[in-house]
Amino acid sequence: MTFFNTDEPTVRIRMTGFMSYGPLNADGTLTRVLLNGETYDVPQSETDWLIGSDLAERV
């Protein structure tokens, strides 16, 4: 599953933390959420940042 809109190659990760991003909904909450324990396909550049921040691990 992916929420990213890019042609960059992706890597499958499992979140070990929680992260919200994207534009705000009408109620002020962020539109995208990466949940702890879930797997996602994310762009390589985002993978490096998430793993380096201890928010994810490669699957």
PDBQT receptor file of N, H, CA, C and O in Angstrom, charges set to zero:
ATOM      1  N   MET A   1       0.844  -1.176   0.000  1.00  0.00    +0.000 N 
ATOM      2  CA  MET A   1       0.000   0.000   0.000  1.00  0.00    +0.000 C 
ATOM      3  C   MET A   1       0.889   1.238   0.000  1.00  0.00    +0.000 C 
ATOM      4  O   MET A   1       1.900   1.288   0.701  1.00  0.00    +0.000 OA
ATOM      5  N   THR A   2       0.508   2.225  -0.783  1.00  0.00    +0.000 N 
ATOM      6  H   THR A   2      -0.313   2.184  -1.353  1.00  0.00    +0.000 HD
ATOM      7  CA  THR A   2       1.287   3.454  -0.797  1.00  0.00    +0.000 C 
ATOM      8  C   THR A   2       0.384   4.669  -0.914  1.00  0.00    +0.000 C 
ATOM      9  O   THR A   2      -0.675   4.613  -1.539  1.00  0.00    +0.000 OA
ATOM     10  N   PHE A   3       0.808   5.759  -0.311  1.00  0.00    +0.000 N 
ATOM     11  H   PHE A   3       1.668   5.805   0.197  1.00  0.00    +0.000 HD
ATOM     12  CA  PHE A   3       0.099   7.030  -0.411  1.00  0.00    +0.000 C 
ATOM     13  C   PHE A   3       0.907   8.043  -1.198  1.00  0.00    +0.000 C 
ATOM     14  O   PHE A   3       0.443   9.160  -1.427  1.00  0.00    +0.000 OA
ATOM     15  N   PHE A   4       2.102   7.672  -1.614  1.00  0.00    +0.000 N 
ATOM     16  H   PHE A   4       2.478   6.764  -1.428  1.00  0.00    +0.000 HD
ATOM     17  CA  PHE A   4       3.009   8.621  -2.243  1.00  0.00    +0.000 C 
ATOM     18  C   PHE A   4       2.736   8.705  -3.733  1.00  0.00    +0.000 C 
ATOM     19  O   PHE A   4       2.489   7.687  -4.380  1.00  0.00    +0.000 OA
ATOM     20  N   ASN A   5       2.778   9.902  -4.277  1.00  0.00    +0.000 N 
ATOM     21  H   ASN A   5       2.979  10.729  -3.751  1.00  0.00    +0.000 HD
ATOM     22  CA  ASN A   5       2.524  10.151  -5.687  1.00  0.00    +0.000 C 
ATOM     23  C   ASN A   5       3.844  10.518  -6.350  1.00  0.00    +0.000 C 
ATOM     24  O   ASN A   5       4.187  11.697  -6.445  1.00  0.00    +0.000 OA
ATOM     25  N   THR A   6       4.592   9.504  -6.815  1.00  0.00    +0.000 N 
ATOM     26  H   THR A   6       4.313   8.547  -6.738  1.00  0.00    +0.000 HD
ATOM     27  CA  THR A   6       5.905   9.743  -7.393  1.00  0.00    +0.000 C 
ATOM     28  C   THR A   6       6.272   8.601  -8.324  1.00  0.00    +0.000 C 
ATOM     29  O   THR A   6       5.737   7.498  -8.216  1.00  0.00    +0.000 OA
ATOM     30  N   ASP A   7       7.185   8.875  -9.233  1.00  0.00    +0.000 N 
ATOM     31  H   ASP A   7       7.620   9.772  -9.321  1.00  0.00    +0.000 HD
ATOM     32  CA  ASP A   7       7.709   7.833 -10.116  1.00  0.00    +0.000 C 
ATOM     33  C   ASP A   7       8.996   7.237  -9.558  1.00  0.00    +0.000 C 
ATOM     34  O   ASP A   7       9.578   6.339 -10.167  1.00  0.00    +0.000 OA
ATOM     35  N   GLU A   8       9.442   7.727  -8.411  1.00  0.00    +0.000 N 
ATOM     36  H   GLU A   8       8.970   8.456  -7.916  1.00  0.00    +0.000 HD
ATOM     37  CA  GLU A   8      10.665   7.230  -7.786  1.00  0.00    +0.000 C 
ATOM     38  C   GLU A   8      10.481   5.757  -7.388  1.00  0.00    +0.000 C 
ATOM     39  O   GLU A   8       9.400   5.372  -6.942  1.00  0.00    +0.000 OA
ATOM     40  N   PRO A   9      11.535   4.929  -7.546  1.00  0.00    +0.000 N 
ATOM     41  CA  PRO A   9      11.421   3.523  -7.104  1.00  0.00    +0.000 C 
ATOM     42  C   PRO A   9      11.037   3.451  -5.627  1.00  0.00    +0.000 C 
ATOM     43  O   PRO A   9      11.448   4.286  -4.821  1.00  0.00    +0.000 OA
ATOM     44  N   THR A  10      10.247   2.446  -5.294  1.00  0.00    +0.000 N 
ATOM     45  H   THR A  10       9.913   1.767  -5.948  1.00  0.00    +0.000 HD
ATOM     46  CA  THR A  10       9.775   2.307  -3.919  1.00  0.00    +0.000 C 
ATOM     47  C   THR A  10      10.429   1.128  -3.221  1.00  0.00    +0.000 C 
ATOM     48  O   THR A  10      10.971   0.226  -3.859  1.00  0.00    +0.000 OA
ATOM     49  N   VAL A  11      10.366   1.156  -1.903  1.00  0.00    +0.000 N 
ATOM     50  H   VAL A  11       9.926   1.889  -1.384  1.00  0.00    +0.000 HD
ATOM     51  CA  VAL A  11      10.889   0.104  -1.032  1.00  0.00    +0.000 C 
ATOM     52  C   VAL A  11       9.786  -0.239  -0.044  1.00  0.00    +0.000 C 
ATOM     53  O   VAL A  11       9.086   0.652   0.438  1.00  0.00    +0.000 OA
ATOM     54  N   ARG A  12       9.623  -1.521   0.262  1.00  0.00    +0.000 N 
ATOM     55  H   ARG A  12      10.191  -2.245  -0.130  1.00  0.00    +0.000 HD
ATOM     56  CA  ARG A  12       8.613  -1.930   1.242  1.00  0.00    +0.000 C 
ATOM     57  C   ARG A  12       9.199  -1.802   2.641  1.00  0.00    +0.000 C 
ATOM     58  O   ARG A  12      10.290  -2.298   2.926  1.00  0.00    +0.000 OA
ATOM     59  N   ILE A  13       8.451  -1.125   3.508  1.00  0.00    +0.000 N 
ATOM     60  H   ILE A  13       7.566  -0.722   3.277  1.00  0.00    +0.000 HD
ATOM     61  CA  ILE A  13       8.871  -0.934   4.900  1.00  0.00    +0.000 C 
ATOM     62  C   ILE A  13       7.751  -1.335   5.842  1.00  0.00    +0.000 C 
ATOM     63  O   ILE A  13       6.589  -1.407   5.443  1.00  0.00    +0.000 OA
ATOM     64  N   ARG A  14       8.099  -1.591   7.074  1.00  0.00    +0.000 N 
ATOM     65  H   ARG A  14       9.043  -1.532   7.398  1.00  0.00    +0.000 HD
ATOM     66  CA  ARG A  14       7.130  -1.777   8.158  1.00  0.00    +0.000 C 
ATOM     67  C   ARG A  14       7.370  -0.656   9.142  1.00  0.00    +0.000 C 
ATOM     68  O   ARG A  14       8.495  -0.444   9.596  1.00  0.00    +0.000 OA
ATOM     69  N   MET A  15       6.327   0.051   9.463  1.00  0.00    +0.000 N 
ATOM     70  H   MET A  15       5.414  -0.122   9.093  1.00  0.00    +0.000 HD
ATOM     71  CA  MET A  15       6.451   1.154  10.401  1.00  0.00    +0.000 C 
ATOM     72  C   MET A  15       6.681   0.609  11.806  1.00  0.00    +0.000 C 
ATOM     73  O   MET A  15       6.022  -0.337  12.237  1.00  0.00    +0.000 OA
ATOM     74  N   THR A  16       7.628   1.226  12.513  1.00  0.00    +0.000 N 
ATOM     75  H   THR A  16       8.163   1.996  12.163  1.00  0.00    +0.000 HD
ATOM     76  CA  THR A  16       7.883   0.908  13.923  1.00  0.00    +0.000 C 
ATOM     77  C   THR A  16       7.503   2.102  14.783  1.00  0.00    +0.000 C 
ATOM     78  O   THR A  16       7.768   2.131  15.985  1.00  0.00    +0.000 OA
ATOM     79  N   GLY A  17       6.888   3.073  14.158  1.00  0.00    +0.000 N 
ATOM     80  H   GLY A  17       6.673   3.050  13.182  1.00  0.00    +0.000 HD
ATOM     81  CA  GLY A  17       6.403   4.276  14.816  1.00  0.00    +0.000 C 
ATOM     82  C   GLY A  17       5.175   4.762  14.068  1.00  0.00    +0.000 C 
ATOM     83  O   GLY A  17       4.589   4.015  13.285  1.00  0.00    +0.000 OA
ATOM     84  N   PHE A  18       4.788   5.979  14.296  1.00  0.00    +0.000 N 
ATOM     85  H   PHE A  18       5.264   6.586  14.933  1.00  0.00    +0.000 HD
ATOM     86  CA  PHE A  18       3.580   6.574  13.744  1.00  0.00    +0.000 C 
ATOM     87  C   PHE A  18       3.964   7.895  13.095  1.00  0.00    +0.000 C 
ATOM     88  O   PHE A  18       4.739   8.659  13.672  1.00  0.00    +0.000 OA
ATOM     89  N   MET A  19       3.436   8.184  11.897  1.00  0.00    +0.000 N 
ATOM     90  H   MET A  19       2.807   7.564  11.429  1.00  0.00    +0.000 HD
ATOM     91  CA  MET A  19       3.736   9.457  11.250  1.00  0.00    +0.000 C 
ATOM     92  C   MET A  19       2.524   9.928  10.451  1.00  0.00    +0.000 C 
ATOM     93  O   MET A  19       1.891   9.142   9.747  1.00  0.00    +0.000 OA
ATOM     94  N   SER A  20       2.212  11.196  10.566  1.00  0.00    +0.000 N 
ATOM     95  H   SER A  20       2.726  11.835  11.139  1.00  0.00    +0.000 HD
ATOM     96  CA  SER A  20       1.156  11.833   9.771  1.00  0.00    +0.000 C 
ATOM     97  C   SER A  20       1.805  12.831   8.836  1.00  0.00    +0.000 C 
ATOM     98  O   SER A  20       2.831  13.424   9.169  1.00  0.00    +0.000 OA
ATOM     99  N   TYR A  21       1.207  13.023   7.656  1.00  0.00    +0.000 N 
ATOM    100  H   TYR A  21       0.373  12.541   7.385  1.00  0.00    +0.000 HD
ATOM    101  CA  TYR A  21       1.734  13.991   6.700  1.00  0.00    +0.000 C 
ATOM    102  C   TYR A  21       0.633  14.367   5.713  1.00  0.00    +0.000 C 
ATOM    103  O   TYR A  21      -0.450  13.781   5.723  1.00  0.00    +0.000 OA
ATOM    104  N   GLY A  22       0.917  15.334   4.876  1.00  0.00    +0.000 N 
ATOM    105  H   GLY A  22       1.796  15.809   4.867  1.00  0.00    +0.000 HD
ATOM    106  CA  GLY A  22      -0.004  15.740   3.815  1.00  0.00    +0.000 C 
ATOM    107  C   GLY A  22      -0.776  16.987   4.173  1.00  0.00    +0.000 C 
ATOM    108  O   GLY A  22      -0.595  17.557   5.249  1.00  0.00    +0.000 OA
ATOM    109  N   PRO A  23      -1.638  17.408   3.267  1.00  0.00    +0.000 N 
ATOM    110  CA  PRO A  23      -2.461  18.588   3.538  1.00  0.00    +0.000 C 
ATOM    111  C   PRO A  23      -3.474  18.296   4.653  1.00  0.00    +0.000 C 
ATOM    112  O   PRO A  23      -3.738  17.140   4.983  1.00  0.00    +0.000 OA
ATOM    113  N   LEU A  24      -4.019  19.347   5.212  1.00  0.00    +0.000 N 
ATOM    114  H   LEU A  24      -3.804  20.286   4.944  1.00  0.00    +0.000 HD
ATOM    115  CA  LEU A  24      -4.981  19.203   6.306  1.00  0.00    +0.000 C 
ATOM    116  C   LEU A  24      -6.396  18.959   5.794  1.00  0.00    +0.000 C 
ATOM    117  O   LEU A  24      -6.804  19.499   4.766  1.00  0.00    +0.000 OA
ATOM    118  N   ASN A  25      -7.138  18.127   6.540  1.00  0.00    +0.000 N 
ATOM    119  H   ASN A  25      -6.806  17.689   7.375  1.00  0.00    +0.000 HD
ATOM    120  CA  ASN A  25      -8.577  17.969   6.304  1.00  0.00    +0.000 C 
ATOM    121  C   ASN A  25      -9.291  19.206   6.831  1.00  0.00    +0.000 C 
ATOM    122  O   ASN A  25      -8.669  20.061   7.460  1.00  0.00    +0.000 OA
ATOM    123  N   ALA A  26     -10.566  19.305   6.584  1.00  0.00    +0.000 N 
ATOM    124  H   ALA A  26     -11.072  18.610   6.072  1.00  0.00    +0.000 HD
ATOM    125  CA  ALA A  26     -11.367  20.433   7.059  1.00  0.00    +0.000 C 
ATOM    126  C   ALA A  26     -11.330  20.554   8.582  1.00  0.00    +0.000 C 
ATOM    127  O   ALA A  26     -11.460  21.654   9.117  1.00  0.00    +0.000 OA
ATOM    128  N   ASP A  27     -11.153  19.426   9.285  1.00  0.00    +0.000 N 
ATOM    129  H   ASP A  27     -11.048  18.532   8.850  1.00  0.00    +0.000 HD
ATOM    130  CA  ASP A  27     -11.125  19.461  10.749  1.00  0.00    +0.000 C 
ATOM    131  C   ASP A  27      -9.726  19.725  11.315  1.00  0.00    +0.000 C 
ATOM    132  O   ASP A  27      -9.533  19.714  12.531  1.00  0.00    +0.000 OA
ATOM    133  N   GLY A  28      -8.742  19.964  10.419  1.00  0.00    +0.000 N 
ATOM    134  H   GLY A  28      -8.899  19.973   9.432  1.00  0.00    +0.000 HD
ATOM    135  CA  GLY A  28      -7.402  20.313  10.873  1.00  0.00    +0.000 C 
ATOM    136  C   GLY A  28      -6.464  19.138  11.060  1.00  0.00    +0.000 C 
ATOM    137  O   GLY A  28      -5.319  19.332  11.467  1.00  0.00    +0.000 OA
ATOM    138  N   THR A  29      -6.918  17.913  10.772  1.00  0.00    +0.000 N 
ATOM    139  H   THR A  29      -7.848  17.756  10.440  1.00  0.00    +0.000 HD
ATOM    140  CA  THR A  29      -6.044  16.744  10.881  1.00  0.00    +0.000 C 
ATOM    141  C   THR A  29      -5.342  16.502   9.546  1.00  0.00    +0.000 C 
ATOM    142  O   THR A  29      -5.849  16.872   8.487  1.00  0.00    +0.000 OA
ATOM    143  N   LEU A  30      -4.175  15.879   9.614  1.00  0.00    +0.000 N 
ATOM    144  H   LEU A  30      -3.763  15.579  10.474  1.00  0.00    +0.000 HD
ATOM    145  CA  LEU A  30      -3.440  15.571   8.390  1.00  0.00    +0.000 C 
ATOM    146  C   LEU A  30      -4.149  14.464   7.614  1.00  0.00    +0.000 C 
ATOM    147  O   LEU A  30      -4.800  13.601   8.204  1.00  0.00    +0.000 OA
ATOM    148  N   THR A  31      -4.020  14.494   6.294  1.00  0.00    +0.000 N 
ATOM    149  H   THR A  31      -3.491  15.194   5.815  1.00  0.00    +0.000 HD
ATOM    150  CA  THR A  31      -4.777  13.580   5.443  1.00  0.00    +0.000 C 
ATOM    151  C   THR A  31      -4.182  12.192   5.325  1.00  0.00    +0.000 C 
ATOM    152  O   THR A  31      -4.899  11.261   4.960  1.00  0.00    +0.000 OA
ATOM    153  N   ARG A  32      -2.906  12.010   5.618  1.00  0.00    +0.000 N 
ATOM    154  H   ARG A  32      -2.323  12.766   5.915  1.00  0.00    +0.000 HD
ATOM    155  CA  ARG A  32      -2.256  10.710   5.482  1.00  0.00    +0.000 C 
ATOM    156  C   ARG A  32      -1.628  10.297   6.809  1.00  0.00    +0.000 C 
ATOM    157  O   ARG A  32      -1.048  11.120   7.517  1.00  0.00    +0.000 OA
ATOM    158  N   VAL A  33      -1.753   9.019   7.132  1.00  0.00    +0.000 N 
ATOM    159  H   VAL A  33      -2.225   8.351   6.556  1.00  0.00    +0.000 HD
ATOM    160  CA  VAL A  33      -1.182   8.496   8.369  1.00  0.00    +0.000 C 
ATOM    161  C   VAL A  33      -0.494   7.166   8.063  1.00  0.00    +0.000 C 
ATOM    162  O   VAL A  33      -1.084   6.287   7.435  1.00  0.00    +0.000 OA
ATOM    163  N   LEU A  34       0.747   7.026   8.506  1.00  0.00    +0.000 N 
ATOM    164  H   LEU A  34       1.226   7.741   9.016  1.00  0.00    +0.000 HD
ATOM    165  CA  LEU A  34       1.465   5.757   8.438  1.00  0.00    +0.000 C 
ATOM    166  C   LEU A  34       1.429   5.167   9.848  1.00  0.00    +0.000 C 
ATOM    167  O   LEU A  34       1.953   5.762  10.790  1.00  0.00    +0.000 OA
ATOM    168  N   LEU A  35       0.816   4.010   9.985  1.00  0.00    +0.000 N 
ATOM    169  H   LEU A  35       0.390   3.527   9.220  1.00  0.00    +0.000 HD
ATOM    170  CA  LEU A  35       0.553   3.424  11.299  1.00  0.00    +0.000 C 
ATOM    171  C   LEU A  35       1.612   2.418  11.729  1.00  0.00    +0.000 C 
ATOM    172  O   LEU A  35       2.161   1.690  10.902  1.00  0.00    +0.000 OA
ATOM    173  N   ASN A  36       1.889   2.384  13.006  1.00  0.00    +0.000 N 
ATOM    174  H   ASN A  36       1.442   2.975  13.677  1.00  0.00    +0.000 HD
ATOM    175  CA  ASN A  36       2.829   1.449  13.607  1.00  0.00    +0.000 C 
ATOM    176  C   ASN A  36       2.401   0.011  13.287  1.00  0.00    +0.000 C 
ATOM    177  O   ASN A  36       1.243  -0.354  13.487  1.00  0.00    +0.000 OA
ATOM    178  N   GLY A  37       3.348  -0.805  12.787  1.00  0.00    +0.000 N 
ATOM    179  H   GLY A  37       4.289  -0.508  12.624  1.00  0.00    +0.000 HD
ATOM    180  CA  GLY A  37       3.086  -2.206  12.496  1.00  0.00    +0.000 C 
ATOM    181  C   GLY A  37       2.584  -2.480  11.088  1.00  0.00    +0.000 C 
ATOM    182  O   GLY A  37       2.590  -3.633  10.655  1.00  0.00    +0.000 OA
ATOM    183  N   GLU A  38       2.155  -1.467  10.367  1.00  0.00    +0.000 N 
ATOM    184  H   GLU A  38       2.151  -0.531  10.718  1.00  0.00    +0.000 HD
ATOM    185  CA  GLU A  38       1.656  -1.637   8.998  1.00  0.00    +0.000 C 
ATOM    186  C   GLU A  38       2.806  -1.579   8.006  1.00  0.00    +0.000 C 
ATOM    187  O   GLU A  38       3.839  -0.969   8.282  1.00  0.00    +0.000 OA
ATOM    188  N   THR A  39       2.630  -2.219   6.841  1.00  0.00    +0.000 N 
ATOM    189  H   THR A  39       1.791  -2.714   6.616  1.00  0.00    +0.000 HD
ATOM    190  CA  THR A  39       3.646  -2.163   5.790  1.00  0.00    +0.000 C 
ATOM    191  C   THR A  39       3.187  -1.230   4.676  1.00  0.00    +0.000 C 
ATOM    192  O   THR A  39       1.999  -1.135   4.370  1.00  0.00    +0.000 OA
ATOM    193  N   TYR A  40       4.164  -0.542   4.075  1.00  0.00    +0.000 N 
ATOM    194  H   TYR A  40       5.130  -0.619   4.324  1.00  0.00    +0.000 HD
ATOM    195  CA  TYR A  40       3.891   0.423   3.017  1.00  0.00    +0.000 C 
ATOM    196  C   TYR A  40       5.005   0.375   1.985  1.00  0.00    +0.000 C 
ATOM    197  O   TYR A  40       6.140   0.020   2.305  1.00  0.00    +0.000 OA
ATOM    198  N   ASP A  41       4.686   0.729   0.757  1.00  0.00    +0.000 N 
ATOM    199  H   ASP A  41       3.764   1.018   0.497  1.00  0.00    +0.000 HD
ATOM    200  CA  ASP A  41       5.684   0.936  -0.289  1.00  0.00    +0.000 C 
ATOM    201  C   ASP A  41       5.943   2.434  -0.351  1.00  0.00    +0.000 C 
ATOM    202  O   ASP A  41       5.049   3.214  -0.682  1.00  0.00    +0.000 OA
ATOM    203  N   VAL A  42       7.160   2.829  -0.034  1.00  0.00    +0.000 N 
ATOM    204  H   VAL A  42       7.886   2.196   0.235  1.00  0.00    +0.000 HD
ATOM    205  CA  VAL A  42       7.483   4.260   0.005  1.00  0.00    +0.000 C 
ATOM    206  C   VAL A  42       8.684   4.547  -0.898  1.00  0.00    +0.000 C 
ATOM    207  O   VAL A  42       9.506   3.661  -1.132  1.00  0.00    +0.000 OA
ATOM    208  N   PRO A  43       8.794   5.777  -1.407  1.00  0.00    +0.000 N 
ATOM    209  CA  PRO A  43       9.937   6.133  -2.247  1.00  0.00    +0.000 C 
ATOM    210  C   PRO A  43      11.255   5.938  -1.489  1.00  0.00    +0.000 C 
ATOM    211  O   PRO A  43      11.313   6.093  -0.269  1.00  0.00    +0.000 OA
ATOM    212  N   GLN A  44      12.306   5.597  -2.234  1.00  0.00    +0.000 N 
ATOM    213  H   GLN A  44      12.259   5.471  -3.225  1.00  0.00    +0.000 HD
ATOM    214  CA  GLN A  44      13.616   5.336  -1.638  1.00  0.00    +0.000 C 
ATOM    215  C   GLN A  44      14.068   6.473  -0.724  1.00  0.00    +0.000 C 
ATOM    216  O   GLN A  44      14.566   6.218   0.373  1.00  0.00    +0.000 OA
ATOM    217  N   SER A  45      13.903   7.721  -1.158  1.00  0.00    +0.000 N 
ATOM    218  H   SER A  45      13.499   7.928  -2.049  1.00  0.00    +0.000 HD
ATOM    219  CA  SER A  45      14.362   8.853  -0.340  1.00  0.00    +0.000 C 
ATOM    220  C   SER A  45      13.600   8.937   0.991  1.00  0.00    +0.000 C 
ATOM    221  O   SER A  45      14.181   9.300   2.014  1.00  0.00    +0.000 OA
ATOM    222  N   GLU A  46      12.329   8.612   0.980  1.00  0.00    +0.000 N 
ATOM    223  H   GLU A  46      11.857   8.317   0.149  1.00  0.00    +0.000 HD
ATOM    224  CA  GLU A  46      11.539   8.613   2.219  1.00  0.00    +0.000 C 
ATOM    225  C   GLU A  46      11.918   7.423   3.097  1.00  0.00    +0.000 C 
ATOM    226  O   GLU A  46      11.927   7.529   4.324  1.00  0.00    +0.000 OA
ATOM    227  N   THR A  47      12.229   6.295   2.469  1.00  0.00    +0.000 N 
ATOM    228  H   THR A  47      12.222   6.209   1.473  1.00  0.00    +0.000 HD
ATOM    229  CA  THR A  47      12.662   5.112   3.217  1.00  0.00    +0.000 C 
ATOM    230  C   THR A  47      13.898   5.422   4.039  1.00  0.00    +0.000 C 
ATOM    231  O   THR A  47      13.957   5.102   5.226  1.00  0.00    +0.000 OA
ATOM    232  N   ASP A  48      14.881   6.043   3.414  1.00  0.00    +0.000 N 
ATOM    233  H   ASP A  48      14.833   6.304   2.449  1.00  0.00    +0.000 HD
ATOM    234  CA  ASP A  48      16.118   6.380   4.116  1.00  0.00    +0.000 C 
ATOM    235  C   ASP A  48      15.834   7.259   5.331  1.00  0.00    +0.000 C 
ATOM    236  O   ASP A  48      16.406   7.050   6.401  1.00  0.00    +0.000 OA
ATOM    237  N   TRP A  49      14.958   8.235   5.165  1.00  0.00    +0.000 N 
ATOM    238  H   TRP A  49      14.493   8.404   4.296  1.00  0.00    +0.000 HD
ATOM    239  CA  TRP A  49      14.631   9.146   6.264  1.00  0.00    +0.000 C 
ATOM    240  C   TRP A  49      13.877   8.417   7.377  1.00  0.00    +0.000 C 
ATOM    241  O   TRP A  49      14.199   8.588   8.553  1.00  0.00    +0.000 OA
ATOM    242  N   LEU A  50      12.876   7.607   7.019  1.00  0.00    +0.000 N 
ATOM    243  H   LEU A  50      12.614   7.468   6.064  1.00  0.00    +0.000 HD
ATOM    244  CA  LEU A  50      12.083   6.892   8.027  1.00  0.00    +0.000 C 
ATOM    245  C   LEU A  50      12.927   5.906   8.823  1.00  0.00    +0.000 C 
ATOM    246  O   LEU A  50      12.790   5.820  10.044  1.00  0.00    +0.000 OA
ATOM    247  N   ILE A  51      13.798   5.161   8.149  1.00  0.00    +0.000 N 
ATOM    248  H   ILE A  51      13.909   5.230   7.158  1.00  0.00    +0.000 HD
ATOM    249  CA  ILE A  51      14.661   4.208   8.842  1.00  0.00    +0.000 C 
ATOM    250  C   ILE A  51      15.686   4.946   9.702  1.00  0.00    +0.000 C 
ATOM    251  O   ILE A  51      15.939   4.549  10.839  1.00  0.00    +0.000 OA
ATOM    252  N   GLY A  52      16.270   6.005   9.173  1.00  0.00    +0.000 N 
ATOM    253  H   GLY A  52      16.064   6.327   8.249  1.00  0.00    +0.000 HD
ATOM    254  CA  GLY A  52      17.239   6.787   9.924  1.00  0.00    +0.000 C 
ATOM    255  C   GLY A  52      16.643   7.444  11.159  1.00  0.00    +0.000 C 
ATOM    256  O   GLY A  52      17.357   7.720  12.124  1.00  0.00    +0.000 OA
ATOM    257  N   SER A  53      15.341   7.696  11.134  1.00  0.00    +0.000 N 
ATOM    258  H   SER A  53      14.762   7.472  10.350  1.00  0.00    +0.000 HD
ATOM    259  CA  SER A  53      14.641   8.306  12.273  1.00  0.00    +0.000 C 
ATOM    260  C   SER A  53      14.047   7.261  13.214  1.00  0.00    +0.000 C 
ATOM    261  O   SER A  53      13.306   7.602  14.136  1.00  0.00    +0.000 OA
ATOM    262  N   ASP A  54      14.370   5.989  12.981  1.00  0.00    +0.000 N 
ATOM    263  H   ASP A  54      14.972   5.712  12.231  1.00  0.00    +0.000 HD
ATOM    264  CA  ASP A  54      13.837   4.881  13.789  1.00  0.00    +0.000 C 
ATOM    265  C   ASP A  54      12.316   4.802  13.765  1.00  0.00    +0.000 C 
ATOM    266  O   ASP A  54      11.695   4.417  14.756  1.00  0.00    +0.000 OA
ATOM    267  N   LEU A  55      11.716   5.168  12.630  1.00  0.00    +0.000 N 
ATOM    268  H   LEU A  55      12.220   5.480  11.826  1.00  0.00    +0.000 HD
ATOM    269  CA  LEU A  55      10.268   5.068  12.477  1.00  0.00    +0.000 C 
ATOM    270  C   LEU A  55       9.845   3.873  11.634  1.00  0.00    +0.000 C 
ATOM    271  O   LEU A  55       8.658   3.553  11.561  1.00  0.00    +0.000 OA
ATOM    272  N   ALA A  56      10.832   3.194  10.983  1.00  0.00    +0.000 N 
ATOM    273  H   ALA A  56      11.795   3.453  11.043  1.00  0.00    +0.000 HD
ATOM    274  CA  ALA A  56      10.502   2.078  10.096  1.00  0.00    +0.000 C 
ATOM    275  C   ALA A  56      11.685   1.140   9.962  1.00  0.00    +0.000 C 
ATOM    276  O   ALA A  56      12.814   1.461  10.335  1.00  0.00    +0.000 OA
ATOM    277  N   GLU A  57      11.387  -0.047   9.409  1.00  0.00    +0.000 N 
ATOM    278  H   GLU A  57      10.470  -0.308   9.105  1.00  0.00    +0.000 HD
ATOM    279  CA  GLU A  57      12.411  -1.030   9.081  1.00  0.00    +0.000 C 
ATOM    280  C   GLU A  57      12.075  -1.626   7.714  1.00  0.00    +0.000 C 
ATOM    281  O   GLU A  57      10.905  -1.703   7.337  1.00  0.00    +0.000 OA
ATOM    282  N   ARG A  58      13.100  -2.045   6.976  1.00  0.00    +0.000 N 
ATOM    283  H   ARG A  58      14.050  -1.982   7.283  1.00  0.00    +0.000 HD
ATOM    284  CA  ARG A  58      12.865  -2.702   5.690  1.00  0.00    +0.000 C 
ATOM    285  C   ARG A  58      12.219  -4.053   5.917  1.00  0.00    +0.000 C 
ATOM    286  O   ARG A  58      12.494  -4.729   6.908  1.00  0.00    +0.000 OA
ATOM    287  N   VAL A  59      11.353  -4.442   4.984  1.00  0.00    +0.000 N 
ATOM    288  H   VAL A  59      11.129  -3.892   4.179  1.00  0.00    +0.000 HD
ATOM    289  CA  VAL A  59      10.689  -5.744   5.066  1.00  0.00    +0.000 C 
ATOM    290  C   VAL A  59      11.353  -6.672   4.072  1.00  0.00    +0.000 C 
ATOM    291  O   VAL A  59      10.964  -7.834   3.958  1.00  0.00    +0.000 OA
TER     292      VAL A  59
